[in-house]
Amino acid sequence: MSEHSKTSSRLVLVLMMSAVAMQPSTQAWAGAATGAATEWTQLANNAQLIELLKSSGLHVDNQITQISQLAEQILNQLKIYENMLQNTARLPDHIWGQVESDLNRLRDIVAQGKSISFSMGNADDILQQRFKSYADLETKLPNGETHASSYQNWSDTNRATIASTLRAASLTADQFDSEETTMSSLRSMSETSDGQMKALQVGHEIAAQQIAQMQKLRGLVSQQMTMVGTWLQSKQTDKDLAQRRREEFFNATAPATSGGDKMKVEW
């Protein structure tokens, strides 16, 4: 792989996603993403910004893969709980405690996807502000959208889909936003067999949705990675061309200064 490709890959491997690590809670994800965005905007010059992007140590695609795999694990576990509930009047408390844990992890997954979309969209905004050539390249995207607006649309759609699913169990998206309200809702639903089944079905549906949504998010990240790689390559090509021209100028042979007519003073 060429050095140019390596440089593009390092930048694109997260585009400032050192903030996006697998964290155990929503607050950790949201705080990390917001903190990174603040750090990018406070950088004094463009060179510092590029260096920060290059030094990012995480790979967004890997993170999305991990989230998808976790969602699949939760989905499979919820199926087991549903089968158990069909053979008993109500899941015992120690089993329901596991259900609550899995559903809370599912809530974290939703927050993680949101943090990734926020962070990548913020990266896009900053690159547009700092580099005219990047902003010009974004104008070629279809429907006049930017990557930042695409991430926002993804986030809005994901929330709306989850809200629709929650309504089937008489819950709201706001109740799913925090661990405290989520656990409170689950405890209330655990009191009856019907409530437990509704909670399991809602969790099952949301887990399936997140697997599909992570695939869409991966597609958005891939598009952005490709464009940023193209942009970096064009910038490097311009730098190489300018360097070559400087070298040609300073290494050029000086023109001869002899052989012409001598200047004479005539009176």
N, C-alpha and C positions, 0 to 999 in steps of 0.2 A: 504494500500500500504506500502511495506517495505521501510526502510530508503534508502536502496540501489537503489530501483526503483525510489524513490523521487529524489535522487541525479542525477541519469541518466536523469530523466525527466527535471530537472532544467537545466542541461547542454544542453540537446538536444532541449529544448524549444526554443532555438534560436541559440545556438552555436555562441555566440558573436553578437547576432543580436540586441543588444540595439541600434545599429546604424540605424537599419531599422525600422523607424517609418513612419506613413503616413504623408508625407510632401507635401506642395503645389507646389513645383517646382523641376525640375530635378537637379538643382545645389545643393539643400539641400540634396537630396538623395545621389548624387554622393559624396559630401563632407563628409557626415556622414559615408558612407561605407568606404571611404578611410581613414578617421580619425580613425575609429575603428581598421582597419587593421594595421595602424601605431602603435597604442597603444599596440596591441597584441604582435607585434614583438619587442617592446621595453621593455617588461616585463623582469625583471632580472632572474627569476627562474620559474620552472615548476609549483610550488605550487601557485604562483601568477596567472599564466595563468589559472589553473583549477578554482581558486576562482573567477576570472573574468567571466569565462564561467558559473559558478553556479549562479552568481549574476545577470545574464542577465534577464531583466524583461519582455521581449516580446516573443511572440510565433509566429514563422515563419508561421506555418500553418494558424493561424488566420489572419495574414497579407495577405497571398495569397488569403484567402477567401474574405477579404475585397476588394482586387484588382479585383477579379473575379466578385464580385457583382457590383462594380462600372462600370466595362466594360459592364456588361449586361444592366445596367441602360442607359449607353450611347448608346448602340446598339439599345435599344427600342426607345430612343428619336430620333435617327437618322432616324429610320423608319417613325416616325411621320413627320419629316421634309420632307422626300422623298414623302410621300403622299400629303403633302401640296403643294410641288413644282409641282406635276402632275396636280394640279388644278389652277395653276397660271403661268404667264410668268416668274416670278422671285420672289424669296423671298424678302420681304421688309427688309430694313437695320436693323431694330430693331430685327427681327427674325434671320437674318443672324449673328447678333452679338452673339446670343445664340448658333448658330451653331459653330462659331469660338471658343467660350468658351468650348463647349463640345469636339471639336476636339483637343483643346489644352490640356484638361484634359486627353484625350486618349493618347496624346504624353507623358504626365507625367506617365501614367500607364506603357507604354513601358519602360521608364527610371527606374521605380520602380522595374520592373521584372529584369532588367539588374543589378540593385544595389544588389538585393537579391542574384542573381547567383554569382556576384562578391564576395560578402561578405562571402557566404557559401563556395565558392571555396577557398578563402583566408584562411578561418578557416581550411579547409582540409590540405592545404599546411603547415600551421604552426604546426598542430598536427603531421604531418608526420616528420617535422624537429625536433620536440621536443621529440617525443616518438617513440622509435624503435618498440615497441609492436604494436602501431597503424599502423605504416608503414608496418609491416609484415602482419597485418590483411588485409590491402588494396590490397596486392598482390593476394588475393584470389578472387578479383572482376573479372567478366567475361571480356574477350577481353583485358586483361591487362590494363584496364583503371583505373584511380583514380576518386574520386568524383570531384576533381578540374577540371580534363579534361572533365568530363561529363557536368559540369556547363558551361565550355567554349564552348563546342559543342552546348549546348542548346542556349547560347547567340548568337553564330554565325548563327545558323539555324534560330533563330527568326529574326535577322536583315536581313538575306537574303530573308526570306519570305516577310517581310515588304517592302523591296526594290523592290521586284517583283511586289507587289501590287501597290506601288507608281508609278512605271513606266507606268502603265496603264493610269495614269492621267498626264503623262509627268513630274513627280516629281522624286526627288532622295532621298535616305535615309539621306543624309547630310542635305537636306532641312527640314527634319523631326526631326533633332537632337536638335535644339534650338527653343525657343519660338519665337524669333525675325524672323527667316527665315520661320517658320511655319506660323506665322500670315501674313507675307508678301505674301507668296504663296496663302493663303486663300483669301486675299483681292483682288489679281489679278483674282482669279477664280470666285469671287462673282460678277464680272461685267456682266456675261452672265448667262442665264438659264442653258446652257449646262455645263458651268464651275461649277456652283453650284451643279448640279446633279452629275458630276464626283467627286467632293469633298465629297459629301454625300455617294456615292457608295464606294469610297476608305475608308472613315471612317468606314462605315458599315463592310467592309471586314476586316479591321485591328482589329476592336473591336471583331469580331467573332474569328479571329486568336488568339487574346490575351486570350480569355476565354479558348481556347484549349491549348494554351501554358502554362497558369497558372496551368492547370491540370498536364501537363508534369513536370513542375517545382515542384509541390507538390509531385509528385512521386519521383523525385530526392532527395528532402529534406527528405522524409519519409525513403528512403533507407539509407541515411547518418545517420539519427537519430537512426535507428535500429542498424547500425554497431557501432556507438559511444556508444550506450547503452550497447551493448555486450562487447565492449572493456572496458568500465568503470566497468562493473560487474566482468570481469576477473581480472582487476587490484585490485578491492576490495577483491575478493576471495583470491588473492595472499597475500594481506596485512593481512587478517584475519588468513590465514594459518601460516604466519610468526609470528604473534602475539601469536597464540596458542602454537607454538613450543617454543617461548621464555618463556611463562608462565609455560609450562611443564618442561622446563629446570631448571628454578629458583625455582619452587615449588617441585622438585623431592627430595625424601628422601636421605640423604647422606648415603653412604655405611658404614657398621659397621667397626670400627677400632680396635676392640678387639676380642679375641678368637683365634688368630693365635699363632704361635710359637714366643716366645720372642727372640729378637736379643741378642746374647751373644758374648762377645769378647773371642776368643779362641787364645791361644798362642802356 
